[in-house]
């Protein structure tokens, strides 16, 4: 139980700095190794907001990119480097390979996956789609190349609402996969006719409305920022609901000096950069210590480490491969996504 009269307790429990695993070499030495190898390999580092702080810092220092999955895809597609080092989870590396097949795509580890990807096997998802041939298939970016290849559209959380509204204007009925919480949020916002795949993110699903409301009683002036992969009960009490990039912008623009954030705590690096004068609190999850499956940080994102980057660049290990025929099919819905964002901006 949160002690509502004890701010120190709350701050220590929810906003503890989670330090990267120590290595035999110093962090500075490893960073120097990565910087040297990026130059030698004609490579650029593309990192997601949920990766460890040191990885995001390194991407910025080397002229790379720190962003959401949509901007990662755009950046890698447009950059001149012959090698992309993708720090994130596997579907991001696959997307980079599909969009830039002529480039070498490396990752710190190929073991970094995603619960949404795991929870949407292509055979089962295809069978589900085959039962409803009259529906347009829209899948979240957090899926395998094979699932993307079965889809008509790929979306990220930053453009999902706009794409669904666009399809509604064309009177299309939809299949949505795999995140049921994001799908339900979009359906509630748009009224779209959507059949949902039953998937969820292990990080966002653990946020609990009761714990957040307890925390709000400690910090009554705090604004609550929520990613729509969170359960409906959490979304309902949010001050701002949005994608990673939208939440970072809100953290900067909101007048509140304290913000409770219901998404992966990796996002705090950019939020503190944009609003250094503000206090950021991690939204409570459903477990503590050994009983917590997520504790607001993706265990696969945490696998992105400096030592693994050095090994990947030095040895050419953990190269992402996507079979050519599969990549060609997956390219179609990905190109629709990128074309849509370009047209929507004009």
Secondary structure per residue as TSV (DSSP state, phi and psi in degrees):
chain	resnum	aa	ss	phi	psi
A	1	X	-	360.0	134.1
A	2	X	-	-75.0	133.2
A	3	X	-	-83.2	102.7
A	4	X	T	-67.5	-14.5
A	5	X	T	-101.1	11.6
A	6	X	-	-126.5	87.0
A	7	X	H	-64.9	-34.1
A	8	X	H	-62.8	-43.9
A	9	X	H	-60.1	-47.4
A	10	X	H	-60.2	-47.0
A	11	X	H	-62.2	-43.0
A	12	X	H	-67.8	-38.2
A	13	X	H	-75.7	-38.6
A	14	X	H	-100.2	-20.0
A	15	X	S	-122.6	29.9
A	16	X	-	-64.7	138.2
A	17	X	-	-75.1	125.6
A	18	X	-	-98.3	104.4
A	19	X	-	-77.8	143.8
A	20	X	-	-62.7	146.4
A	21	X	-	-55.5	133.2
A	22	X	-	-69.3	145.6
A	23	X	-	-123.9	163.7
A	24	X	S	-59.8	-35.0
A	25	X	S	-90.7	156.7
A	26	X	-	-73.0	157.8
A	27	X	H	-59.3	-41.0
A	28	X	H	-63.5	-38.8
A	29	X	H	-65.9	-41.7
A	30	X	H	-66.3	-41.5
A	31	X	H	-60.9	-41.8
A	32	X	H	-62.3	-38.7
A	33	X	H	-63.6	-44.3
A	34	X	H	-63.3	-44.2
A	35	X	H	-59.9	-44.2
A	36	X	H	-63.6	-44.1
A	37	X	H	-69.3	-33.6
A	38	X	H	-59.5	-42.0
A	39	X	H	-68.1	-46.9
A	40	X	H	-61.6	-35.4
A	41	X	T	-95.7	6.3
A	42	X	T	50.7	52.6
A	43	X	E	-120.1	156.6
A	44	X	E	-130.6	143.8
A	45	X	E	-94.9	125.6
A	46	X	E	-117.2	118.7
A	47	X	E	-125.7	143.0
A	48	X	E	-85.2	155.6
A	49	X	T	-57.8	-22.3
A	50	X	T	-91.2	-3.1
A	51	X	S	-73.6	163.7
A	52	X	-	-57.2	151.9
A	53	X	H	-51.7	-43.8
A	54	X	H	-63.3	-30.9
A	55	X	H	-71.4	-44.3
A	56	X	H	-62.0	-42.9
A	57	X	H	-59.3	-44.6
A	58	X	H	-64.7	-40.1
A	59	X	H	-60.8	-43.2
A	60	X	H	-65.5	-41.5
A	61	X	H	-68.8	-21.2
A	62	X	T	-108.0	12.3
A	63	X	T	77.6	19.7
A	64	X	-	-87.8	-149.6
A	65	X	E	-137.9	133.6
A	66	X	E	-118.4	119.2
A	67	X	E	-166.5	-176.3
A	68	X	-	-81.6	176.3
A	69	X	H	-65.6	-30.4
A	70	X	H	-67.2	-48.3
A	71	X	H	-67.8	-33.2
A	72	X	H	-58.9	-44.3
A	73	X	H	-63.5	-45.0
A	74	X	H	-62.3	-48.2
A	75	X	H	-60.9	-48.6
A	76	X	H	-63.2	-34.9
A	77	X	H	-67.1	-34.1
A	78	X	H	-97.5	-18.1
A	79	X	-	-74.3	148.9
A	80	X	-	-81.8	-12.6
A	81	X	-	-59.2	144.1
A	82	X	S	-82.3	-16.5
A	83	X	E	-127.9	134.1
A	84	X	E	-109.5	126.8
A	85	X	E	-100.0	109.0
A	86	X	E	-100.5	113.0
A	87	X	E	-99.1	109.9
A	88	X	S	174.9	-134.9
A	89	X	-	-120.3	167.0
A	90	X	H	-57.8	-38.4
A	91	X	H	-61.4	-27.7
A	92	X	H	-69.1	-39.6
A	93	X	H	-65.6	-40.5
A	94	X	H	-62.8	-43.1
A	95	X	H	-61.2	-42.7
A	96	X	H	-60.6	-41.2
A	97	X	H	-67.4	-39.7
A	98	X	H	-63.7	-43.0
A	99	X	H	-78.0	-25.6
A	100	X	T	-132.7	68.5
A	101	X	T	-62.9	-21.8
A	102	X	T	-78.5	-11.3
A	103	X	S	-97.8	154.6
A	104	X	E	-86.2	126.8
A	105	X	E	-110.6	117.8
A	106	X	E	-112.5	152.5
A	107	X	E	-132.7	152.6
A	108	X	S	-58.2	-33.3
A	109	X	-	-155.8	145.1
A	110	X	S	-91.9	-0.3
A	111	X	-	-82.3	-12.5
A	112	X	-	-77.1	102.3
A	113	X	-	-113.5	-154.7
A	114	X	-	-152.1	137.3
A	115	X	H	-63.3	-29.5
A	116	X	H	-69.3	-39.6
A	117	X	H	-64.7	-49.9
A	118	X	H	-59.5	-38.5
A	119	X	T	-81.8	8.6
A	120	X	S	-133.9	69.7
A	121	X	-	-63.3	138.6
A	122	X	H	-62.2	-37.6
A	123	X	H	-63.9	-45.5
A	124	X	H	-68.6	-40.2
A	125	X	H	-67.5	-41.0
A	126	X	H	-62.6	-40.4
A	127	X	H	-62.4	-40.3
A	128	X	H	-61.1	-45.2
A	129	X	H	-65.4	-38.6
A	130	X	H	-63.6	-25.1
A	131	X	T	-73.1	-13.7
A	132	X	T	-135.2	65.7
A	133	X	T	-65.8	-15.2
A	134	X	T	-84.0	-1.8
A	135	X	S	-104.6	144.5
A	136	X	E	-79.1	131.5
A	137	X	E	-95.7	118.4
A	138	X	E	-117.3	122.6
A	139	X	E	-121.1	146.4
A	140	X	E	-69.5	152.2
A	141	X	S	-60.2	-23.9
A	142	X	S	-77.9	58.9
A	143	X	S	-144.2	163.5
A	144	X	-	-70.7	164.6
A	145	X	H	-59.8	-35.9
A	146	X	H	-66.1	-39.6
A	147	X	H	-69.0	-40.1
A	148	X	H	-59.6	-39.1
A	149	X	H	-65.3	-24.8
A	150	X	H	-83.9	-11.6
A	151	X	-	-91.9	162.2
A	152	X	S	-92.3	-33.4
A	153	X	E	-135.9	146.1
A	154	X	E	-114.8	139.2
A	155	X	E	-134.7	157.4
A	156	X	-	-107.0	170.4
A	157	X	T	-65.6	-23.5
A	158	X	T	-74.5	-22.2
A	159	X	T	-122.1	1.9
A	160	X	H	-58.5	-45.6
A	161	X	H	-60.1	-46.2
A	162	X	H	-63.9	-41.0
A	163	X	H	-66.0	-44.3
A	164	X	H	-63.4	-40.5
A	165	X	H	-62.2	-39.1
A	166	X	H	-61.5	-44.1
A	167	X	H	-70.0	-34.3
A	168	X	H	-62.2	-39.1
A	169	X	H	-61.4	-23.3
A	170	X	T	-96.8	11.7
A	171	X	T	59.7	34.4
A	172	X	-	-92.0	138.9
A	173	X	-	-93.5	145.6
A	174	X	E	-121.6	152.3
A	175	X	E	-106.8	132.1
A	176	X	E	-118.3	134.2
A	177	X	E	-152.4	158.4
A	178	X	S	-103.1	-11.9
A	179	X	B	-81.5	110.9
A	180	X	H	-67.5	-32.8
A	181	X	H	-70.6	-46.1
A	182	X	H	-63.2	-41.5
A	183	X	H	-61.3	-43.3
A	184	X	H	-64.9	-38.6
A	185	X	H	-62.1	-45.9
A	186	X	H	-64.9	-41.5
A	187	X	H	-62.4	-41.6
A	188	X	H	-65.3	-36.0
A	189	X	H	-76.0	-32.1
A	190	X	H	-110.8	-23.9
A	191	X	-	76.1	17.0
A	192	X	-	-66.5	150.9
A	193	X	-	-83.4	101.5
A	194	X	E	-130.8	131.4
A	195	X	E	-96.3	131.2
A	196	X	E	-101.7	137.2
A	197	X	-	-79.8	145.7
A	198	X	-	-92.9	73.7
A	199	X	B	-122.7	162.5
A	200	X	-	-158.4	161.7
A	201	X	-	-92.8	130.2
A	202	X	T	-67.0	-22.6
A	203	X	T	-77.2	-57.0
A	204	X	G	-69.3	-31.2
A	205	X	G	-66.5	-20.8
A	206	X	G	-81.3	-10.9
A	207	X	B	-69.0	136.7
A	208	X	-	-122.4	130.5
A	209	X	H	-60.2	-40.6
A	210	X	H	-61.7	-46.7
A	211	X	H	-62.7	-38.2
A	212	X	H	-66.7	-41.5
A	213	X	H	-65.2	-36.1
A	214	X	H	-60.4	-43.0
A	215	X	H	-67.7	-35.9
A	216	X	H	-63.3	-29.7
A	217	X	H	-69.9	-27.2
A	218	X	H	-76.5	-37.5
A	219	X	S	-123.0	74.4
A	220	X	T	-64.4	-20.8
A	221	X	T	-93.3	2.9
A	222	X	-	-77.4	144.2
A	223	X	E	-94.0	146.2
A	224	X	E	-105.0	119.5
A	225	X	E	-106.2	126.5
A	226	X	E	-131.0	133.0
A	227	X	-	-82.0	138.7
A	228	X	T	-71.7	2.7
A	229	X	T	-77.2	-4.3
A	230	X	S	-79.7	159.3
A	231	X	-	-60.0	154.9
A	232	X	H	-57.4	-36.2
A	233	X	H	-63.8	-28.2
A	234	X	H	-81.4	-43.3
A	235	X	H	-59.0	-38.5
A	236	X	T	-62.9	-28.0
A	237	X	T	-99.9	7.0
A	238	X	-	-75.8	150.0
A	239	X	S	-86.3	-34.0
A	240	X	E	-137.6	131.9
A	241	X	E	-117.2	128.8
A	242	X	-	-174.5	173.8
A	243	X	-	-69.4	175.6
A	244	X	H	-57.4	-48.6
A	245	X	H	-65.5	-35.7
A	246	X	H	-69.4	-36.1
A	247	X	H	-70.1	-37.4
A	248	X	H	-62.9	-42.5
A	249	X	H	-63.7	-41.1
A	250	X	H	-65.0	-37.8
A	251	X	H	-59.8	-35.2
A	252	X	H	-76.5	-40.2
A	253	X	H	-86.3	-28.7
A	254	X	S	-65.0	145.9
A	255	X	-	-75.8	-17.4
A	256	X	-	-61.8	137.8
A	257	X	S	-87.6	-16.1
A	258	X	E	-124.6	133.9
A	259	X	E	-129.9	130.6
A	260	X	E	-97.5	127.6
A	261	X	E	-119.9	120.1
A	262	X	E	-104.8	75.0
A	263	X	S	-161.8	-177.6
A	264	X	-	-58.9	133.9
A	265	X	G	-69.3	-8.2
A	266	X	G	-57.1	-24.7
A	267	X	G	-67.8	-17.1
A	268	X	H	-63.3	-28.1
A	269	X	H	-57.6	-50.3
A	270	X	H	-72.7	-36.7
A	271	X	H	-63.0	-43.2
A	272	X	H	-67.7	-31.7
A	273	X	H	-66.8	-41.2
A	274	X	H	-79.0	-30.3
A	275	X	-	-138.7	70.5
A	276	X	T	-64.5	-18.9
A	277	X	T	-84.7	-4.9
A	278	X	S	-100.2	160.3
A	279	X	E	-105.2	129.3
A	280	X	E	-114.7	127.6
A	281	X	E	-116.3	137.3
A	282	X	E	-76.9	126.9
A	283	X	-	-62.9	139.4
A	284	X	-	-62.1	143.7
A	285	X	B	-109.6	-177.1
A	286	X	S	-80.3	-3.2
A	287	X	-	-145.0	166.7
A	288	X	-	-130.9	143.2
A	289	X	G	57.1	-128.6
A	290	X	G	-69.3	-15.8
A	291	X	G	-90.2	-2.9
A	292	X	-	-94.9	125.0
A	293	X	S	-79.3	-24.7
A	294	X	-	-132.3	-45.7
A	295	X	T	49.0	41.1
A	296	X	T	63.5	26.7
A	297	X	S	-148.5	128.7
A	298	X	-	-68.5	122.9
A	299	X	T	-64.7	-25.6
A	300	X	T	-79.5	-36.4
A	301	X	G	-60.7	-34.0
A	302	X	G	-67.0	-14.5
A	303	X	G	-74.7	-11.0
A	304	X	-	-77.4	103.6
A	305	X	-	-126.5	156.6
A	306	X	H	-61.6	-44.2
A	307	X	H	-59.1	-40.6
A	308	X	H	-66.4	-34.1
A	309	X	H	-65.3	-44.2
A	310	X	H	-58.6	-46.8
A	311	X	H	-64.1	-42.0
A	312	X	H	-63.7	-46.6
A	313	X	H	-68.9	-39.4
A	314	X	H	-70.2	-42.5
A	315	X	H	-102.7	-8.4
A	316	X	-	69.3	23.4
A	317	X	-	-83.0	164.2
A	318	X	S	59.1	42.7
A	319	X	B	-79.9	136.0
A	320	X	-	-86.0	129.8
A	321	X	-	-124.0	137.9
A	322	X	-	-130.8	125.9
A	323	X	-	-55.0	138.4
A	324	X	H	-58.8	-44.8
A	325	X	H	-64.3	-40.8
A	326	X	H	-64.9	-43.6
A	327	X	H	-61.1	-39.4
A	328	X	H	-62.8	-41.7
A	329	X	H	-69.6	-39.6
A	330	X	H	-70.6	-25.1
A	331	X	H	-61.9	-34.0
A	332	X	H	-60.9	-53.5
A	333	X	H	-69.2	-28.6
A	334	X	H	-67.9	-40.4
A	335	X	H	-65.6	-36.4
A	336	X	H	-59.1	-42.3
A	337	X	H	-61.2	-50.1
A	338	X	H	-67.0	-40.2
A	339	X	H	-63.6	-39.1
A	340	X	H	-61.8	-43.2
A	341	X	H	-66.8	-35.1
A	342	X	H	-66.9	-47.4
A	343	X	H	-65.8	-36.5
A	344	X	H	-68.0	-25.3
A	345	X	T	-81.9	-10.1
A	346	X	-	-100.9	360.0
